[in-house]
Amino acid sequence: MNGLRLIEDFLNTVDERTFSRHGQAHVAGEGLASPEALSDWLTSHDLTATALRPADLAAATSLRTALRQAIAGDTSATTALAEHPMRLVADSTGGLRITARSDLPWLDVIVETVATSAARGDWKGIKLCAAPDCRWAFYDTSRNGRGRWCDMEVCGNRHKTRTYREPTRRPGEPPRRRPSRPSGPRRRAGGQSRRLPRVEPPFQVGRAM
């Protein structure tokens, strides 16, 4: 399996999406709620693990949190992997590869994949959706590397719609109110309404005594 796809799926085992679409509210959830759930996820990604303990689950979710913080810009990948010692070992081609040294082989695969992608420069392409009610992890494949949305058709369009509906105002400026309609009698002409001009009462000329 593609290493970056593995990291995407791992980061998205926690679902923070709370937006509504087509009248349906998305319910956020935790995909690794138990050691059994972690075991099922590892099996579905061709990673073998047996007899997982609560401590193993804690190690997985802790790493996931650290990695999500790293791609959000709160920390760096180096900081996220600080608790996972690694070393360089020779591979079959005579080169060197990064190897993690924990007692959890499945966790080592994730750590090694992140470290290798960071060394290649691929890690910077992993992002969290900019929508605050989404935060889905995705790999940015845009040409300029400035993609912000996990799905332009969903979160991108929601952002555009929200921006279009919001009035433009300067920072700190209170929301603008619509001007009140002028009072007074109106009449319709040609299907449109307009305000009647004010009519002054006629002058009364008194009779000379």
Secondary structure as UniProt FT lines:
FT   HELIX           3..11
FT   TURN            12..13
FT   STRAND          14..15
FT   STRAND          20..21
FT   TURN            22..23
FT   STRAND          24..25
FT   STRAND          29..30
FT   HELIX           35..44
FT   TURN            45..46
FT   HELIX           54..71
FT   TURN            72..73
FT   HELIX           77..80
FT   TURN            81..83
FT   STRAND          86..90
FT   TURN            92..93
FT   STRAND          96..100
FT   HELIX           105..120
FT   HELIX           123..125
FT   STRAND          126..128
FT   TURN            132..134
FT   STRAND          137..139
FT   TURN            143..144
FT   HELIX           152..156
FT   HELIX           157..165
FT   TURN            171..172
FT   STRAND          186..189
FT   TURN            190..191
FT   STRAND          192..195
//
